[in-house]
Amino acid sequence: MTKPSKVDLVGVGLNATDTLIPLSHYPAPGSKVEYHAANVLPGGQVASAVVACQQWGLSTRYVGSLGDDLAATLHHEAFTHAGVETQIIAVPNCSSRQSLILVDREGERTVLWRKDERLDLEPADLERDWIVNARALHIDGYDTATATLAARWAREAGIPVIADLDEIYSGVDTLLENIDYLIVSRDFPIRLMNEPDLETALRLMQTRYGCRLAAATLGHDGVLAFDGEHFHYTAAFRVSVVDTTGAGDTFHAGFIYGLLNEWPLDQTLDFACAAAALNCTAVGARGNIQSVENIQDLIATGVRYPAIFEIPAVV
């Protein structure tokens, strides 16, 4: 087997084919609601983050699974168009992951999803060379045992591991012990640590699992992060929101981009917030992945939402 090329980022995790339906309001139980468009687009947490990093000039590899349907063709074409190297486990006679996403007039989305269990990635599906020939590993933890193995390999090779988690999967404790940059959804630390105060929950999570950074993305409230000594808070940018699908995926891509460019943490969080905001101005998980220059322009000139945390400056 040919040894894979060295890349900046390898991602192991989910892809999905999203059918996005814009609605004027969320349907009431028992109602009938007319819709005027349905956009079928590639998405998925890790897959979308990898594509964004590739568009910003990083070299990337995606490891995941697909069925043998038209959705699989859509993803293969998207990866090829972006220039992403892929290691796809193909599952015959199987439908790829599907998401039905209802988007209201404020851009907030409700996700309905389905997946054939045959698409689950198993540890035996991985090749160590796919993981260690990279500068960083990004995982979502859905196939937890597989993500844990990849994270261990990366850690052994001195490669930082970034995680995007929004659910407490079985076996997640072992996975969390192998993550360097743990960037999760708003309520994940609260549920995981059984602690209602977010700052306390982040501090406890970082201490328990020993990650370099524990952070929670907060939607239009920005992001709060704890590095083991100090809290860092970045307010979100105000934009004309069309669809929030993929905001978190793009945030993680922005964080990875800053990390691999060795930027200071606050600069990295700014970039990630701005990238996520701009992606929300069009439909789809990859609706508006903007150039690095346009993201930096928003940082320089954009208007932010009011800060919800007062964090003392680190000196």
PAVOVEX-432626 format. One record per residue (C-alpha): residue number from 1; x, y, z. Coordinates in pm, 1 decimal, always signed. Layout:
// residues N
+------+----------+----------+----------+
! resi !        u !        v !        w !
+------+----------+----------+----------+
!  NUM !        X !        Y !        Z !
...
+------+----------+----------+----------+
This chain:
// residues 315
+------+----------+----------+----------+
! resi !        u !        v !        w !
+------+----------+----------+----------+
!    1 !     +0.0 !     +0.0 !     +0.0 !
!    2 !   +129.3 !   +344.3 !    -92.6 !
!    3 !   +201.5 !   +564.7 !   +205.3 !
!    4 !    -40.1 !   +860.0 !   +209.3 !
!    5 !    +90.0 !  +1209.3 !   +155.2 !
!    6 !   +160.0 !  +1442.3 !   +445.7 !
!    7 !   -128.7 !  +1687.1 !   +495.2 !
!    8 !   -204.2 !  +1974.4 !   +729.1 !
!    9 !   -531.8 !  +1831.0 !   +857.3 !
!   10 !   -697.3 !  +1491.5 !   +868.3 !
!   11 !  -1062.7 !  +1466.8 !   +966.8 !
!   12 !  -1232.9 !  +1149.0 !  +1086.3 !
!   13 !  -1608.6 !  +1169.1 !  +1126.0 !
!   14 !  -1948.1 !  +1241.3 !   +985.3 !
!   15 !  -2071.0 !  +1355.0 !   +647.8 !
!   16 !  -2437.2 !  +1402.2 !   +558.8 !
!   17 !  -2651.6 !  +1495.8 !   +262.9 !
!   18 !  -2868.2 !  +1786.6 !   +378.6 !
!   19 !  -3209.5 !  +1868.0 !   +234.3 !
!   20 !  -3273.2 !  +2223.9 !   +350.9 !
!   21 !  -3628.3 !  +2360.2 !   +349.0 !
!   22 !  -3675.0 !  +2732.8 !   +430.2 !
!   23 !  -4000.4 !  +2807.7 !   +615.2 !
!   24 !  -4162.9 !  +3130.5 !   +728.7 !
!   25 !  -4235.8 !  +2971.1 !  +1066.5 !
!   26 !  -4194.1 !  +2637.9 !  +1237.7 !
!   27 !  -4500.9 !  +2416.8 !  +1179.4 !
!   28 !  -4754.3 !  +2383.0 !  +1459.0 !
!   29 !  -4864.4 !  +2026.8 !  +1543.3 !
!   30 !  -5132.7 !  +1909.5 !  +1303.1 !
!   31 !  -5080.6 !  +2198.5 !  +1061.5 !
!   32 !  -5006.5 !  +2207.4 !   +689.3 !
!   33 !  -4728.8 !  +2444.1 !   +579.4 !
!   34 !  -4641.6 !  +2533.6 !   +222.5 !
!   35 !  -4274.4 !  +2542.9 !   +125.8 !
!   36 !  -4121.3 !  +2683.9 !   -190.9 !
!   37 !  -3771.6 !  +2536.2 !   -214.0 !
!   38 !  -3567.7 !  +2235.8 !   -109.8 !
!   39 !  -3189.5 !  +2252.6 !   -147.6 !
!   40 !  -2993.8 !  +1926.3 !   -146.9 !
!   41 !  -2636.4 !  +1999.1 !    -38.5 !
!   42 !  -2336.9 !  +1818.7 !   +113.7 !
!   43 !  -2277.5 !  +1867.6 !   +485.0 !
!   44 !  -2163.6 !  +1687.9 !   +797.9 !
!   45 !  -1956.0 !  +1813.5 !  +1091.0 !
!   46 !  -1608.0 !  +1691.7 !  +1005.8 !
!   47 !  -1655.1 !  +1681.4 !   +628.4 !
!   48 !  -1758.8 !  +2048.3 !   +615.2 !
!   49 !  -1476.8 !  +2161.2 !   +844.4 !
!   50 !  -1223.0 !  +1979.5 !   +627.0 !
!   51 !  -1359.8 !  +2139.7 !   +308.8 !
!   52 !  -1339.4 !  +2487.7 !   +464.6 !
!   53 !   -975.9 !  +2437.3 !   +565.8 !
!   54 !   -893.7 !  +2315.6 !   +215.2 !
!   55 !  -1052.9 !  +2628.5 !    +66.0 !
!   56 !   -830.5 !  +2841.3 !   +289.8 !
!   57 !   -517.2 !  +2679.6 !   +150.3 !
!   58 !   -452.2 !  +2395.6 !   +394.5 !
!   59 !   -394.9 !  +2045.8 !   +258.8 !
!   60 !   -651.9 !  +1802.7 !   +395.2 !
!   61 !   -762.3 !  +1440.6 !   +414.2 !
!   62 !  -1110.2 !  +1315.9 !   +502.1 !
!   63 !  -1177.5 !   +969.6 !   +646.6 !
!   64 !  -1539.7 !   +855.7 !   +654.4 !
!   65 !  -1801.4 !   +626.3 !   +508.7 !
!   66 !  -2057.0 !   +654.3 !   +229.8 !
!   67 !  -2318.0 !   +429.2 !    +74.1 !
!   68 !  -2345.6 !   +358.5 !   -295.4 !
!   69 !  -2626.6 !   +600.7 !   -384.3 !
!   70 !  -2656.2 !   +938.3 !   -557.9 !
!   71 !  -2573.9 !  +1110.7 !   -228.1 !
!   72 !  -2236.5 !   +934.7 !   -226.0 !
!   73 !  -2172.3 !  +1068.8 !   -574.6 !
!   74 !  -2257.8 !  +1420.1 !   -452.3 !
!   75 !  -2000.1 !  +1394.0 !   -172.8 !
!   76 !  -1727.5 !  +1245.8 !   -391.2 !
!   77 !  -1775.2 !  +1529.1 !   -641.8 !
!   78 !  -1766.2 !  +1791.4 !   -364.4 !
!   79 !  -1443.9 !  +1652.7 !   -216.1 !
!   80 !  -1283.5 !  +1630.2 !   -560.9 !
!   81 !  -1389.3 !  +1984.1 !   -650.5 !
!   82 !  -1245.5 !  +2118.4 !   -322.7 !
!   83 !   -920.6 !  +1922.6 !   -362.8 !
!   84 !   -964.6 !  +1712.6 !    -47.3 !
!   85 !   -786.5 !  +1376.3 !    -37.5 !
!   86 !  -1028.7 !  +1106.9 !    +77.6 !
!   87 !  -1016.1 !   +766.9 !   +240.9 !
!   88 !  -1377.7 !   +657.8 !   +201.8 !
!   89 !  -1511.2 !   +327.7 !   +331.5 !
!   90 !  -1776.1 !   +236.9 !    +72.4 !
!   91 !  -2074.1 !    +36.1 !   +199.4 !
!   92 !  -2254.4 !   -151.5 !    -79.4 !
!   93 !  -2635.6 !   -156.5 !   -106.0 !
!   94 !  -2657.1 !   +116.0 !   +155.4 !
!   95 !  -2795.2 !   +471.2 !   +161.3 !
!   96 !  -2562.4 !   +748.7 !   +274.5 !
!   97 !  -2646.7 !   +962.3 !   +577.3 !
!   98 !  -2939.0 !  +1199.0 !   +522.7 !
!   99 !  -3053.9 !  +1509.2 !   +709.6 !
!  100 !  -3380.6 !  +1697.3 !   +661.4 !
!  101 !  -3330.8 !  +2051.0 !   +789.5 !
!  102 !  -3613.2 !  +2299.3 !   +848.5 !
!  103 !  -3486.3 !  +2659.5 !   +851.1 !
!  104 !  -3708.2 !  +2935.3 !   +995.3 !
!  105 !  -3710.2 !  +3302.5 !   +900.6 !
!  106 !  -3445.3 !  +3377.7 !  +1166.1 !
!  107 !  -3210.2 !  +3121.7 !  +1013.5 !
!  108 !  -3242.5 !  +2877.3 !  +1302.9 !
!  109 !  -3266.3 !  +2515.5 !  +1197.0 !
!  110 !  -3429.1 !  +2197.6 !  +1315.9 !
!  111 !  -3252.3 !  +1881.2 !  +1202.4 !
!  112 !  -3412.9 !  +1544.1 !  +1135.0 !
!  113 !  -3162.4 !  +1276.0 !  +1045.3 !
!  114 !  -3130.3 !   +909.1 !   +965.5 !
!  115 !  -2837.3 !   +673.8 !   +919.9 !
!  116 !  -2790.3 !   +308.8 !   +836.9 !
!  117 !  -2583.3 !   +142.5 !  +1113.7 !
!  118 !  -2374.1 !    -25.0 !   +844.4 !
!  119 !  -2213.8 !   +317.2 !   +790.4 !
!  120 !  -2059.9 !   +318.3 !  +1138.5 !
!  121 !  -1681.4 !   +343.8 !  +1123.5 !
!  122 !  -1507.4 !    +66.9 !  +1314.2 !
!  123 !  -1151.6 !    +87.3 !  +1454.0 !
!  124 !  -1048.6 !   -182.9 !  +1208.2 !
!  125 !  -1149.5 !    +49.4 !   +922.1 !
!  126 !   -865.8 !   +291.8 !  +1005.7 !
!  127 !   -509.6 !   +289.7 !   +881.6 !
!  128 !   -257.4 !   +447.8 !  +1118.0 !
!  129 !    -74.7 !   +620.5 !   +830.1 !
!  130 !   -392.9 !   +811.9 !   +742.0 !
!  131 !   -382.1 !   +972.6 !  +1085.7 !
!  132 !    -16.8 !  +1028.7 !  +1169.8 !
!  133 !    +76.3 !  +1185.0 !   +833.5 !
!  134 !    -90.8 !  +1510.2 !   +929.5 !
!  135 !    -25.3 !  +1819.0 !  +1140.4 !
!  136 !   -363.8 !  +1802.1 !  +1316.2 !
!  137 !   -656.6 !  +1562.0 !  +1365.3 !
!  138 !  -1021.3 !  +1671.7 !  +1379.1 !
!  139 !  -1292.5 !  +1436.4 !  +1507.7 !
!  140 !  -1658.3 !  +1455.2 !  +1607.1 !
!  141 !  -1668.2 !  +1148.2 !  +1829.8 !
!  142 !  -1981.1 !   +994.9 !  +1675.7 !
!  143 !  -1810.8 !   +659.9 !  +1613.0 !
!  144 !  -1653.5 !   +687.9 !  +1954.8 !
!  145 !  -1420.9 !   +386.8 !  +1962.9 !
!  146 !  -1286.1 !   +473.3 !  +1618.7 !
!  147 !  -1237.1 !   +838.6 !  +1710.0 !
!  148 !  -1058.1 !   +731.8 !  +2028.1 !
!  149 !   -815.5 !   +511.1 !  +1836.8 !
!  150 !   -742.2 !   +788.8 !  +1588.2 !
!  151 !   -687.1 !  +1035.0 !  +1874.3 !
!  152 !   -448.5 !   +797.1 !  +2050.4 !
!  153 !   -246.2 !   +748.5 !  +1734.0 !
!  154 !   -230.7 !  +1123.5 !  +1684.0 !
!  155 !   -127.0 !  +1187.6 !  +2042.1 !
!  156 !   +148.6 !   +923.6 !  +2017.8 !
!  157 !   +279.4 !  +1102.5 !  +1708.2 !
!  158 !   +267.8 !  +1446.7 !  +1875.1 !
!  159 !    -24.3 !  +1562.4 !  +1662.9 !
!  160 !   -285.3 !  +1789.5 !  +1827.0 !
!  161 !   -642.2 !  +1659.7 !  +1839.7 !
!  162 !   -941.2 !  +1892.2 !  +1797.3 !
!  163 !  -1292.1 !  +1769.0 !  +1876.5 !
!  164 !  -1641.6 !  +1891.2 !  +1791.1 !
!  165 !  -1886.7 !  +1724.6 !  +2030.8 !
!  166 !  -2253.6 !  +1788.9 !  +2098.2 !
!  167 !  -2366.8 !  +1453.6 !  +2239.2 !
!  168 !  -2245.4 !  +1242.8 !  +2531.9 !
!  169 !  -2180.1 !   +914.2 !  +2354.5 !
!  170 !  -2111.5 !   +584.6 !  +2526.7 !
!  171 !  -1738.8 !   +565.6 !  +2599.1 !
!  172 !  -1689.9 !   +938.5 !  +2562.5 !
!  173 !  -1479.0 !   +963.2 !  +2880.9 !
!  174 !  -1196.8 !   +764.0 !  +2722.8 !
!  175 !  -1218.4 !   +976.8 !  +2409.9 !
!  176 !  -1205.6 !  +1302.7 !  +2606.8 !
!  177 !   -882.8 !  +1194.3 !  +2774.8 !
!  178 !   -719.8 !  +1197.4 !  +2429.7 !
!  179 !   -830.2 !  +1542.7 !  +2310.7 !
!  180 !   -620.0 !  +1858.8 !  +2317.1 !
!  181 !   -873.4 !  +2118.1 !  +2200.9 !
!  182 !  -1223.7 !  +2031.1 !  +2316.3 !
!  183 !  -1471.8 !  +2269.0 !  +2151.8 !
!  184 !  -1829.3 !  +2166.5 !  +2223.9 !
!  185 !  -2187.3 !  +2291.1 !  +2203.8 !
!  186 !  -2325.8 !  +2524.5 !  +2469.8 !
!  187 !  -2491.5 !  +2269.6 !  +2696.4 !
!  188 !  -2240.0 !  +1984.6 !  +2660.1 !
!  189 !  -2017.2 !  +2086.4 !  +2957.7 !
!  190 !  -2323.7 !  +2147.0 !  +3173.5 !
!  191 !  -2466.8 !  +1801.3 !  +3100.4 !
!  192 !  -2131.4 !  +1623.1 !  +3117.9 !
!  193 !  -2023.7 !  +1775.2 !  +3447.7 !
!  194 !  -2374.7 !  +1804.5 !  +3597.2 !
!  195 !  -2298.4 !  +2168.3 !  +3671.8 !
!  196 !  -2545.1 !  +2445.2 !  +3573.1 !
!  197 !  -2288.6 !  +2727.2 !  +3558.4 !
!  198 !  -2104.6 !  +2722.1 !  +3224.1 !
!  199 !  -1779.9 !  +2877.3 !  +3350.7 !
!  200 !  -1756.8 !  +2627.4 !  +3634.1 !
!  201 !  -1846.4 !  +2339.3 !  +3402.6 !
!  202 !  -1574.0 !  +2435.8 !  +3152.9 !
!  203 !  -1317.4 !  +2464.7 !  +3431.2 !
!  204 !  -1413.7 !  +2123.4 !  +3570.1 !
!  205 !  -1410.7 !  +1965.2 !  +3224.1 !
!  206 !  -1065.1 !  +2098.8 !  +3143.1 !
!  207 !   -929.7 !  +1985.5 !  +3479.2 !
!  208 !  -1080.7 !  +1637.5 !  +3462.8 !
!  209 !   -966.4 !  +1553.6 !  +3110.9 !
!  210 !   -646.4 !  +1756.0 !  +3092.8 !
!  211 !   -713.8 !  +1914.3 !  +2754.4 !
!  212 !   -517.1 !  +2223.1 !  +2654.1 !
!  213 !   -839.6 !  +2414.0 !  +2590.0 !
!  214 !  -1203.6 !  +2356.9 !  +2681.1 !
!  215 !  -1449.2 !  +2579.8 !  +2495.6 !
!  216 !  -1821.5 !  +2611.7 !  +2431.4 !
!  217 !  -1969.0 !  +2771.4 !  +2120.3 !
!  218 !  -2269.7 !  +2987.0 !  +2207.2 !
!  219 !  -2433.3 !  +3080.3 !  +1876.2 !
!  220 !  -2494.8 !  +3453.8 !  +1853.0 !
!  221 !  -2343.5 !  +3486.0 !  +2203.9 !
!  222 !  -1997.3 !  +3391.7 !  +2072.5 !
!  223 !  -1755.6 !  +3149.3 !  +2239.3 !
!  224 !  -1619.0 !  +3098.5 !  +2590.8 !
!  225 !  -1290.7 !  +2910.7 !  +2638.8 !
!  226 !  -1074.1 !  +2806.6 !  +2935.1 !
!  227 !   -704.9 !  +2727.8 !  +2883.9 !
!  228 !   -632.7 !  +2591.4 !  +3232.1 !
!  229 !   -538.5 !  +2930.9 !  +3373.2 !
!  230 !   -752.8 !  +3196.1 !  +3206.6 !
!  231 !  -1092.9 !  +3234.6 !  +3045.4 !
!  232 !  -1114.9 !  +3381.5 !  +2696.4 !
!  233 !  -1437.8 !  +3522.4 !  +2554.8 !
!  234 !  -1513.7 !  +3637.2 !  +2200.5 !
!  235 !  -1844.2 !  +3799.1 !  +2107.2 !
!  236 !  -2012.5 !  +3692.6 !  +1783.4 !
!  237 !  -2047.4 !  +3912.3 !  +1474.5 !
!  238 !  -2380.1 !  +4055.4 !  +1356.0 !
!  239 !  -2462.1 !  +3948.7 !  +1001.1 !
!  240 !  -2777.7 !  +3897.7 !   +795.6 !
!  241 !  -2846.6 !  +3537.4 !   +892.7 !
!  242 !  -3004.0 !  +3312.4 !   +630.4 !
!  243 !  -2920.7 !  +2967.3 !   +768.4 !
!  244 !  -2719.4 !  +2865.8 !  +1076.2 !
!  245 !  -2655.0 !  +2515.3 !   +941.8 !
!  246 !  -2281.5 !  +2449.5 !   +951.3 !
!  247 !  -2194.4 !  +2744.5 !  +1175.5 !
!  248 !  -2023.1 !  +2518.5 !  +1427.1 !
!  249 !  -1844.8 !  +2324.2 !  +1153.8 !
!  250 !  -1704.6 !  +2646.1 !  +1009.5 !
!  251 !  -1610.2 !  +2770.4 !  +1357.0 !
!  252 !  -1402.2 !  +2456.8 !  +1412.2 !
!  253 !  -1239.2 !  +2500.1 !  +1072.2 !
!  254 !  -1150.3 !  +2858.3 !  +1161.9 !
!  255 !  -1004.6 !  +2745.4 !  +1492.5 !
!  256 !   -793.6 !  +2480.3 !  +1319.9 !
!  257 !   -672.6 !  +2734.2 !  +1063.5 !
!  258 !   -555.6 !  +2969.8 !  +1337.6 !
!  259 !   -402.0 !  +2687.9 !  +1539.4 !
!  260 !   -195.1 !  +2560.9 !  +1247.3 !
!  261 !    -84.3 !  +2916.4 !  +1169.5 !
!  262 !    +27.6 !  +2949.1 !  +1534.1 !
!  263 !   -185.7 !  +3255.4 !  +1600.9 !
!  264 !   -255.1 !  +3375.1 !  +1956.6 !
!  265 !   -571.7 !  +3218.9 !  +2098.4 !
!  266 !   -778.5 !  +3539.3 !  +2094.9 !
!  267 !   -692.1 !  +3598.9 !  +1727.5 !
!  268 !   -787.3 !  +3239.2 !  +1648.6 !
!  269 !  -1122.8 !  +3271.9 !  +1826.5 !
!  270 !  -1193.4 !  +3598.2 !  +1641.0 !
!  271 !  -1123.1 !  +3430.3 !  +1307.7 !
!  272 !  -1338.7 !  +3130.7 !  +1393.2 !
!  273 !  -1633.0 !  +3349.4 !  +1500.2 !
!  274 !  -1608.9 !  +3564.3 !  +1187.4 !
!  275 !  -1583.7 !  +3262.6 !   +956.2 !
!  276 !  -1888.6 !  +3104.5 !  +1120.0 !
!  277 !  -2089.3 !  +3426.8 !  +1095.3 !
!  278 !  -2022.7 !  +3470.0 !   +724.8 !
!  279 !  -2116.6 !  +3110.5 !   +652.5 !
!  280 !  -2460.4 !  +3181.8 !   +801.9 !
!  281 !  -2538.1 !  +3438.5 !   +529.2 !
!  282 !  -2625.8 !  +3170.3 !   +270.8 !
!  283 !  -2802.1 !  +2834.9 !   +262.3 !
!  284 !  -2624.7 !  +2517.0 !   +361.2 !
!  285 !  -2348.2 !  +2383.0 !   +582.7 !
!  286 !  -2092.9 !  +2518.1 !   +333.6 !
!  287 !  -2314.3 !  +2797.9 !   +207.8 !
!  288 !  -2073.2 !  +3086.6 !   +234.6 !
!  289 !  -1722.7 !  +2975.4 !   +330.9 !
!  290 !  -1551.4 !  +3305.5 !   +266.3 !
!  291 !  -1189.9 !  +3381.5 !   +182.2 !
!  292 !   -938.5 !  +3447.9 !   +457.7 !
!  293 !   -922.7 !  +3811.1 !   +342.6 !
!  294 !  -1300.0 !  +3859.5 !   +371.2 !
!  295 !  -1305.6 !  +3697.0 !   +712.8 !
!  296 !  -1030.1 !  +3926.8 !   +833.8 !
!  297 !  -1218.0 !  +4224.4 !   +690.9 !
!  298 !  -1523.7 !  +4134.2 !   +899.9 !
!  299 !  -1301.0 !  +4114.6 !  +1207.4 !
!  300 !  -1166.2 !  +4461.9 !  +1134.5 !
!  301 !  -1493.1 !  +4633.5 !  +1042.3 !
!  302 !  -1782.5 !  +4418.0 !  +1162.1 !
!  303 !  -2032.6 !  +4488.0 !  +1438.7 !
!  304 !  -2060.0 !  +4239.2 !  +1722.7 !
!  305 !  -2340.4 !  +4126.8 !  +1947.7 !
!  306 !  -2318.7 !  +4254.1 !  +2306.7 !
!  307 !  -2077.5 !  +4054.9 !  +2521.5 !
!  308 !  -2242.9 !  +3827.7 !  +2777.1 !
!  309 !  -1925.0 !  +3759.6 !  +2976.4 !
!  310 !  -1682.6 !  +4008.4 !  +3129.9 !
!  311 !  -1343.4 !  +3842.4 !  +3117.4 !
!  312 !  -1039.0 !  +4029.4 !  +3254.8 !
!  313 !   -766.1 !  +4085.7 !  +2995.6 !
!  314 !   -476.2 !  +3841.1 !  +3013.6 !
!  315 !   -151.4 !  +4029.0 !  +3079.4 !
+------+----------+----------+----------+
